[in-house]
């Protein structure tokens, strides 16, 4: 079943569509949890190379999805400078948030990462013309409140800490601004153009931007690292989980938008707890179960009332217009050739 057929099938059944979005969002969220755990582990090993971590991710995306574009012989549908801006914003967001793990705790980073949600709501309101109903805002608020229960539990259990907490917090907050820009730009591109092209170009330009920054900021650090099997395994685990994240994220963005996408990611901290329970046999506080339930209710309310949001005048995008929009430019070119002959 191709992407177009899946969209038609999901659109014909509202319940399946909501369940599909929620499930896909949680798969992406679990990938983020693995990224957080491996990043925290790399920091514990004393390795401070956030740019190198991102470089491996962007390189794998460019290699895999770029190969698909070359196989298709597909011309770019978006000007290169927009992809450069998208890649730059995403690369800076990754760098700042990963860098924050060197100074703050995983709990603090997860809490402040929630700032992406209001930034995304603001940007989609201004630039994409999205209007949110009170029910959607209520659902989003429930998600944030649910996550706060997890953080409250972490605080009680002494899960805080960090060498320079204020610096780490500032890095995360600034990073969420870049993440929001990247998410909103990616949402616009995947809804109007080709998902594979967006991921491929994000990988290409993210790799170029990050490679330049690595050559300036991290070469000496890389030379001083005493590599071990554990460090290599941690980097590999981060690379795999981040590749899964970037591969699946466009589906959520296309189906439900960047706000729902970031709300889904709020459960990443809970998935991190699940991983810690299975791998490190840590005990789980009862607040985690309450938190997961509250976030789940919030996501359900947001996703089931999403159709009630009203776009701004003059910015409506018809969802059913040209379901094969990812190939619209190529089709137009082929039609032009046919008529000319």
URZIUR-V549109 format. One record per pair of residues at least 12 apart in sequence whose C-alpha atoms are under 7 Angstrom apart, sorted by the first residue. I is the first residue (numbers start at 1). J is the second residue. If there is no record, write none. Layout:
i:I j:J
i:I j:J
This chain:
i:4 j:323
i:4 j:324
i:18 j:303
i:18 j:304
i:21 j:252
i:24 j:252
i:25 j:252
i:25 j:261
i:25 j:264
i:26 j:264
i:28 j:245
i:28 j:248
i:28 j:249
i:29 j:264
i:29 j:265
i:29 j:267
i:29 j:268
i:30 j:268
i:30 j:271
i:31 j:241
i:31 j:242
i:31 j:244
i:31 j:245
i:32 j:245
i:32 j:268
i:33 j:268
i:33 j:269
i:33 j:271
i:33 j:272
i:34 j:241
i:34 j:272
i:35 j:238
i:35 j:241
i:35 j:242
i:37 j:272
i:38 j:234
i:38 j:237
i:38 j:238
i:39 j:98
i:39 j:238
i:40 j:101
i:40 j:106
i:42 j:231
i:42 j:234
i:43 j:101
i:43 j:102
i:49 j:218
i:50 j:95
i:50 j:98
i:50 j:99
i:51 j:95
i:51 j:210
i:51 j:214
i:52 j:214
i:53 j:235
i:54 j:94
i:55 j:207
i:55 j:210
i:55 j:211
i:56 j:239
i:57 j:239
i:57 j:242
i:57 j:243
i:58 j:203
i:58 j:204
i:58 j:206
i:58 j:207
i:59 j:203
i:59 j:207
i:61 j:199
i:61 j:200
i:61 j:203
i:61 j:243
i:62 j:200
i:62 j:201
i:62 j:203
i:62 j:204
i:65 j:196
i:65 j:199
i:65 j:200
i:66 j:200
i:69 j:197
i:77 j:193
i:77 j:329
i:83 j:201
i:83 j:202
i:83 j:205
i:84 j:205
i:86 j:182
i:86 j:185
i:86 j:202
i:87 j:202
i:87 j:205
i:87 j:206
i:88 j:206
i:88 j:209
i:89 j:178
i:89 j:179
i:89 j:181
i:89 j:182
i:90 j:178
i:90 j:179
i:90 j:182
i:91 j:206
i:91 j:210
i:92 j:175
i:92 j:178
i:93 j:175
i:93 j:176
i:93 j:178
i:93 j:179
i:96 j:171
i:96 j:172
i:96 j:175
i:97 j:171
i:97 j:172
i:97 j:175
i:100 j:168
i:100 j:171
i:100 j:172
i:103 j:162
i:103 j:163
i:103 j:164
i:103 j:165
i:103 j:167
i:103 j:168
i:104 j:161
i:104 j:162
i:104 j:163
i:104 j:164
i:104 j:165
i:104 j:168
i:105 j:160
i:105 j:161
i:105 j:162
i:107 j:151
i:107 j:159
i:107 j:160
i:109 j:169
i:109 j:172
i:110 j:269
i:112 j:169
i:112 j:172
i:112 j:173
i:113 j:172
i:113 j:173
i:113 j:176
i:114 j:266
i:115 j:173
i:115 j:176
i:116 j:176
i:116 j:177
i:116 j:179
i:116 j:180
i:117 j:259
i:117 j:262
i:117 j:263
i:119 j:177
i:119 j:180
i:120 j:180
i:120 j:184
i:120 j:258
i:120 j:259
i:121 j:259
i:124 j:184
i:129 j:311
i:129 j:312
i:129 j:315
i:130 j:310
i:130 j:311
i:130 j:312
i:131 j:309
i:131 j:310
i:131 j:311
i:131 j:312
i:132 j:309
i:132 j:310
i:133 j:308
i:133 j:309
i:135 j:301
i:135 j:302
i:135 j:305
i:136 j:301
i:136 j:302
i:136 j:305
i:136 j:306
i:139 j:298
i:139 j:299
i:139 j:301
i:139 j:302
i:140 j:263
i:140 j:298
i:140 j:302
i:142 j:294
i:142 j:295
i:142 j:298
i:143 j:263
i:143 j:294
i:143 j:295
i:143 j:298
i:143 j:299
i:146 j:291
i:146 j:292
i:146 j:294
i:146 j:295
i:147 j:266
i:147 j:291
i:147 j:295
i:149 j:287
i:149 j:291
i:150 j:287
i:150 j:288
i:150 j:291
i:153 j:285
i:153 j:287
i:183 j:258
i:184 j:258
i:187 j:253
i:187 j:254
i:187 j:257
i:187 j:258
i:190 j:250
i:190 j:254
i:191 j:254
i:192 j:325
i:193 j:325
i:193 j:326
i:194 j:326
i:195 j:250
i:264 j:299
i:270 j:288
